[in-house]
Amino acid sequence: MTPGQLSPLIVLTTDFGMAEPWVGVMKGVIHVINPEAVVFDLTHQIPPQDLRRAAFVLATSYTYFPRGAIHVAVVDPGVGTQRRAVLVVTPEARFLAPDNGILSQVLERCGWPPPTATGPSPAPPGCAAYHLNKPDHWLSPVSNTFHGRDIFAPVAAHLSRGVSPQYLGTPVAGLVWLPGLRALREGNTVRGEVLHADHFGNLITSISAQDLANMTVGQVQIKGRSIPRLSRTYHDGDALPGALVALVALIGSHGYLEIALPNGNAAALLGAEAGEPVRVDVVPRAIGP
């Protein structure tokens, strides 16, 4: 950092919860290294080891923070194993995380193609990835079970002080992607799946508004139930003849299709969990006069 330059915001996302001291300890490590650091909690209530939820939350939230923010995402079932710790640099933000797929949707939003059968895809312009393999900027000794404290927090602090990525790790080309996070178009059908159920029991799917762009949307189908149309809000749906409960389908504030039960819990009603298939019938809209 140059004199007078503000330290970039450090944003924490974990599955640690708030009952244990782990989040507080990470913040302590950051402030010892950079007393001027500003640390913000995105959430620490990611369900334990739920990489898909973490990937979604991170990708749909980071654009609302100042440009250049440092996002530390620690949902790490493989902590202490051979999985890599990585730094991903994009034009909008920087991300510190285990290389376990948690950054999949961030990479997609940055235009970073997923790996193919022939190998990793090249990084788009302005993006780069580094394997955090230079322990000079870690705590010592490093625990086998708490890399959030011993690697990610100190690296974030040093990064916020202006340490360049090349002093923190070596460049890498290939990163891990989670499967099933992208919708597929098959003729007049868009197929996706439930990524997670939110606090209200709304089922968030992998089908984005962009996947339905320039389409007339018909029925949305999940677990044998059909929703006849997209709604604008959670309360646009009307009970249909013979229907027990009026589920609604809509594009949520995050830009993805979700299934909801007005004043109720769609996940509980349907017994639907992550991975549940979702189908949307579509017809391309005519272009031109």
N, C-alpha and C positions, 0 to 999 in steps of 0.2 A: 504494500500500500504506500502511496505517496503521502506526504504530510497533508493533513486536512481532509484526506479521502475517507469517507465513511466505510466501515467494515460491512461487507455484504451480509444480508440476512442468512442465517442458518435455520433450516426448517427440518424438524424431526418427524418421522413417521415410523412407528414400530408396532409390534404386537405385545409389548411389555406390560400393558395395563398401568394402573396408577397405584396399586396397593404395595408394590415393592419399590425399593429405592433406585432401580436401574436407570430410569430416565433422569432423575436428579443427579446421579453420579456422572452420566454422560455430559450433562450441562456443566457440572463442576470441572470436569476435564477440559472442556472447551474454554471456560473462563480462566483457568489457570494459564493456558497457552495464549489466549487472546482476551484480556480483561474487557476490551471494548466490543466484544462480539454481542450481537443481538440474536437471541435464539427464540424461535417460535415453534409451538407444538401444532402440527397439523392434526394428528391423532395418534393415540397409543392404544386404541381399542380395536385394531385389526384382530380378528379372531386368530388364535394361535396357529402359526404355520400356514395361514391362508394366503398363499402367494397371489392367487387370482384376484382376491379382494384388494390386496395391497397394490397390485399392478394397476387396477382400475382407479383406485382412489388417487394414487400418485399422478397418473396421466391426466385425470380430469380436474386436477387441482393446481398443478404447478404454474399454469399460465396466469393465475390470479396473484402471483407474487412478483416483487420487483425483478426486473431483468438482471441476470447474473447471480440470483440467489443460489445458495448451496443446499441441496436437498439430501438429507441423510435418511435413507430408507433401510431399516433393519428388521426384516422378517426373514429369519435365517435358520431353517431346519438343519442345514448342513454345516453349521458353525463348527470350526475345528477340523473339518475334513479337507479334502483336496480342492474343494470349490474355491474359486478365486474371489478376492475382494477387488472391486473395480471402481474407477472414476470415469464417468462419461461426461464429456463436454459438448454442449450444444450451443447454438447462437443465443438461446433464451435463458439457459440455466445450466447448473452443474449438478451431477448426481453421484453420490457415494452409496454403494450398495453391494451386497453379495451378488455374484454372477450366477443367479439361479432362476432367471426369468422374470424377476420383479420389475425389471425395466422394459419389458416387452412392449407395452403400449406407449411408453414414452418414446421408444425408438421408432415405433410406427408413426407416431405423430410428427416426428422429426424427418420423416421420409427415408428412414433407414430400412432397406429391404431385409426381410428375414433370410436366414441362411437357406441355401438350396442343397440339392443332392451332391453338387460338385464342390461345396465348401461355403465359407462365410461370404457375405456380401460386403462390398466396400462401403465405407462410411460416406454419407452425403457431404457436400461442401459445408464447412464450418463445424463439423462434428468430429470427435475423436474419442477413443477409449483407451484407458491405461490400466494395466494390472498393478495393483498396489503391492509392490514387492520390495520396497525400500524401507527397511525398519527404522531408519534414522528418525522418522517422523511418527513413530508409534510409541506407546508406553512400553516399558520393559519391567518385568517379563510379560509376555502375552499369554493370557489365559486361553485354554482350549474351548471355553464356553461363553466368553463375553467379548467378542470382537467389537461390539458396539462401543464399549468403553476403551478398549486397548488399541484399536485400529481406526474405526470410522470416526469417532469423536475427535481424537487428536489430529487426524488428517484434515478433517473439516476445519478445525481451528487454524492449522497452518495454511490451508488454502485461503481462508478468510483474511489472513495476514499478508497475502500476496505471493506465497510460495508457488512457483510455476509447476504445472503437472509433471513435467519431465523429471523433477526432483522427488516426486512422490511415487512414480511407477514407470513401467516401460509400455510402449504402445502395443495394443493387441488388435487383431482384425475381427475375430469371431466372438460373439456373445450368445449366451443361452436365451432362447425364446420359449415361452410357454405355449403349448398347443391349445387350439380351440378358442382363441380370443378374437378370431376374425370370422365374420359372416361370409356365407357362400351364396352366389346367385346361380340358380339352376332354372333356366327358362323363365317362367312366370312365378317362380318361388324364390324367396330369400330364406335361407336356413341359418339359424344361429343356435345359441344355447344360453341358459341362465348362467351368469357369472357369479352372482351372489344375491342374497336377500338383504335389504337394508334394515335400518332400525324399525321401520314401520311395516316390515313384511312385504314391501314392494319388490318384485322380482326384476332385477336389472339384467338385461340381456347383452349379448355381444353384437346385436344389430344396431348400427348407428343411424342417425338421421341421414348421413351421407349415403349409406347403403340403400336408402329408400328415396333418394333424391330423383326427381323427374319421373316418379312412379305414382300411379293411382293405387292406393293401398286398400286391399280388400280384407279378408278375414285374417285374424291372428289366432294361431292354434297352439295350445299347450295342454298336455296331459288329457287329451280327449275333449277339451273344452274349446269352443270357438267364440271369439270376440269379433263382432261383425265389422268393426271399423276402428279407426284411430280416433281418440278423443283429444280435446285440447287441454282439459284439466282433469283432475281426479274425480270431479263430480259432473262430468258431461254424460255419463252412461245412464241409460234407462233400463229397467228390468224388461226383458224380452218375454213374450208369451211362453210359458212352460219353463222359464229359467228359474233356477233356485236362487242364484245370487248374481248380481250384475257386475262382473269383472270389467275393468276398462284397460285399454292399451293406449299408451301415449308416449311421446318423446319427453323425457325428463329434462331437468335443468342441466344435466351433464351431457345431453346430446345423444342419449341412447334410448332405445325402446325399453319400456318397462311395463310389467303387468301389475295392476294394483286392484285392491278391493276398497272402495270408498268406505271410510270409517271402520276398516277391518284389516285383516292380515292375509294377503293373497298367498304367501308362502305356506302358512298354516292351513288355509282352506284347501289348497291343492296338494299339500304334502310335497312340494317341489323344492329341490335343492340345486346346488351348483352342478352344471352338466346336463340339466334337463333340456331336451331339444325344444326349440321354438321354431314355428314355421309362419311365414307371412306370405299371403297371396298378393301378387302385384301385377299391374298392367302398365307397360311403358306409356307415358303421355305423348301425344302427338306434338311434334315440333314444327313450328312455322304456322302460316295462316291456314 
